[in-house]
Amino acid sequence: PTTKQTRYNTCANSKFLHYLTVMKLQIPAPSPAAQHSCRQLCRLISDEISDNGNWIPFSRFMELALYAPDFGYYTGGSHKIGVGGDFITAPALSPLFGKTLFAQLSVLLPQTAGNIYEFGAGTGDLAVSLLQNFSDGLRHYYIVELSPELAERQRAMISNSLPPETARKIIHLDTLPDKFDGIVIGNEVLDAMPVELVRKEGGNFQQIGVSIKNGEFVQVPKTLATPTLLRSAENYFPDAEPYTSELHPAQHAFVHTVASKLRRGGMIFIDYGFDAAQYYHPQRHMGTLIGHYRHHTVHDPFFLPGLTDLTAHVNFTDIAQAATDAGLDLIGYTTQANFLLNLGITDLLAQTGHPDTAAYLTAAAAVQQLVNPHEMGELFKVIAFGKNIDTNWQGFAFGDICHAL
């Protein structure tokens, strides 16, 4: 994280102009409507800061930037995923991702009530891909989605891609069910949860928050006083100083809550991140917080609030702790490349046609991006948990690295 500042009353244009002229990046300009939404969100955030003694935790700023009603990144009306958005996900990259995941789910679902629960379904690509492969054995496909705009896009894609009798299996939820009996899936969900920024210097831990100074958002540290956060910082942070990184109480609470509601079945989370030893390596002294705007990487957390995706890597050690504390079995932890290769993605690629055809070449390029160590293959990890279900999952047959957790 940086300490750059943003004028909240003009943040939709001044910071953009700074990046365009000073940083010399070819960043597409936000539309007038998007600039208006950004200004509205900045005013909302500034009002909350003023109402709380001119300081809120960074986690609260991030929560508002992403999820404030009507104006947050995920709750506003802009397209987030795809070529015209800010980033692209694995299910949107290729239907082979969902088809490969189906190979694992088709073995697991018969051991449960036959339900799939997907959190943060993006544009609906994964749901469509999975339902196109399930001829039977799937009772309901629940999508838990907080973004009204994304939920509408999901419904449109589902309606256009699936026959009515199949589409009827999909049920949208905006709150957690009382219990889960089936398989829970979260692809790039954990990284979208607010994080706490903490700095260690002089042997002391400071919680970084957001204040307003001269009409600008600024980062302001305070002594870290929350006992649970202090224990996490002492547990995870290395001896190196000064050291700034993230803690993930929202991720931990979410996984623990979902795990405690799982009666039978499994949970699969796919996201970018590290085990704790890698995450809090002494050389990673500025953390992992980053922004995405129109396929550009932005290191300023105050750049175009509400229009920029703020995200941090996942601490998979903490995720494993949360789920096992809730009584689940740790099934496996591996790279996305190993998971997909174990489930036969290259065999599925071979079935797309002759290697000289356009369809094959397009699919091969996507698979390369999914499994290449320098693309998504190594940075993205897959972690799975189970309860009252077979623990021998093909996706972790080779390359399981649970020992690193």
Secondary structure, 3 states (H helix, E strand, C coil): CCCCCEECCCCCCHHHHHHHHCCCCCCCCCCHHHHHHHHHHHHHHHHHHHHCCCCEEHHHHHHHHHHCCCCCCCCCCCCCECCCCCECCHHHHCHHHHHHHHHHHHHHHHHCCCEEEEECCCCCHHHHHHHHHCCCCCCEEEEECCCHHHHHHHHHHHHHHCCHHHHCCEEEECCCCCCEEEEEEEECCHHHCCCEEEEEECCEEEEEEEEEECCEEEEEEEECCCHHHHHHHHHHCCCCCCEEEEECHHHHHHHHHHHHHEEEEEEEEEEEEECHHHHCCCCCCCCCCEEEECCEEECCCCCCCCCCEEECCEEHHHHHHHHHHCCCEEEEEEEHHHHHHHCCHHHHHHCCCCCCCHHHHHHHHHHHHHHCCCCCCCCEEEEEEEECCCCCCHHHCCCCCHHHC
